[in-house]
């Protein structure tokens, strides 16, 4: 695979490489005092290269295809003046990494925390995050998932309109800032994931077509031109994207990548681009001697996403489980039925726990066809679940978090539903203390026509949902500043109570062997009508059980603890084992110790955990 961009090798030497298969010539324009124009040599597969032996890190440059207009490097590692400015040479060896002994964390042990750099702190930089890491670790959070940082227009953007996928946003602190953050995380035992976007590229500053056929008119995405992964001259495009994960893993020591909307990546070739990415990353993983995690966002409900290429899959290690969110959200917030019309039954949430995909071949009214396939049997640590993420909050007309939509006890129940699941949990920044500041969609374009298009597009999008209120103007700076976390209140009053609730649940997840078993075959769900459910998890040997008793209704629900435990004394020649209460979300007193078969009353909107550690045969 070609190393593209400006590869600085030290001592003033830098190899510049760019792919432009249909161009006759390419010139490197170095913006040093002499403003040198250096012809590049055409080599195989449409690449142009030139080695310069007297260039220093920070030197700015352009490429000039066929001697015409100058453009930034498509594989630029830094855009200090933004998407329209020159690229800059980066010496990746200059950072003195302190994480030589870091080998990463098992994916099943992660508590992911999705954050947007610009709104996580008032400063909106990588380095401003570092002082908050210890507080996150104290809560139990051990993995950051950073929204995209590829250079985007202006200074405020979600990042999904990024243009330069190898660059690091200048307003966030550029390459040096990201490396300092990753180093600081690893020093504390915290992993770092990054969102990457391979289904489209933002419109402003997008000069890629001046170099080659990066886009394919045969396909379309909701956000722009589809990437050319399978048409003429697609080899160079595939290399550009398949090389990008290696760039992040090698130069920035990241632990994992989350791939945005892979269902909007179109490749009809025999060797799918995702297989190519999987193959290249696995080779790098062996060389580096640490785990490199690949996580997909997929709208396909297709288990092939997380099956290995040898099994006919794409080779992702895990994927986001949207069905879990939809099934839980509609039961927690009844108005959610308007948004997720195919959901709303307690049995669907039970299936989300036991199987994964809820829609697995059934007719889906939203899609007006049968949809999906079964993911039953796939382990829990191949799925990521959540109550909130940037999409679920930011794509509401008011940018409301769950803390604004439902009462305090329902928030606690929702948190428990995620953190007590067999899946890898993800929290959205501020969720751990019930932050109530909104998270809006915001942009900072410089082109008036593009600003108007975004504004009108958002209004049309929300009108299609039936919402009559106008969304916040994405270009208004106040839309951005209103989205900044109010971190200082995290330990005050109800916020402190919610923070402690999350800390308690995460600690249970880490210390209880039952909750560390990700095999869905060792899990059962009993539905309590449409009022609640009982999540029964056990260790692989069946010797320990935890019952999580959920009441999602506004009424008290009666439930008799399982009677199968009453026969254990015959096996063990001992007294009947007892169910011991572990933790409860409600202040109402429940029995701290209960007999098998004993009825208990579950308070409205509550979750209560009971455990038993008696060695037993598997009651299932």
Buried (B, 14 or more C-beta within 10 A) or exposed (E): EBBBBBBBEEEEEBBBBBBBBEBEBBBBBBBBEEEBEBEBEBEEEBBBBBBBEEBEBEBBBBBBBEEEEBBBBBBBBBBBEBBBBBBBBBBBEEBEEEBEEBEBBEBBBBBBBBBBBBBBBEBBBBBBBBEBBEBBBEBBBBBBBBBBBBBBBBBBBBBBBBBBBBBBBBBBBBBBBBBBBBBBBBEEEBBBBBBBBBBBBBBBBBBBEBBBBBBBEEBEBEBBBBBBBBBEBBBBBBBBBBBBBBBBBEBBBBBBBBBBBBBBBBBEEEEBBBBBBBEBBBEBBEEBEBBBBBBBBBEBBBBBBBBBBEEEBBBBBBBBBBBBBBBBBBBBBEEBBEBBEBBBBBEBBBBBBBBBBBBBEEEBEEEEEEBBBBBBEBBBBBBBBBBBBBBBBBBBBBBBBBBBBBEBBBBBBBBBBBBBBBBBBBBBBBBBBBBBBBBBBBBBBEEEEBBEEBBEEBBEBBEEEEBEEEBBBBBBEEBBBBBBBEBEBBEEEBBBBBBBBBBBBBEBBEEBBBBBBBBBEBBBBBBBEEBBBBBBBBBBEBBBBBBBBBBBBEEEBEBEBBEBBBBBBEEEEEEBBBBBBBBBBBEEEBBEEBBBEBEBEBBBBBBBBBBBBBEBEEBE
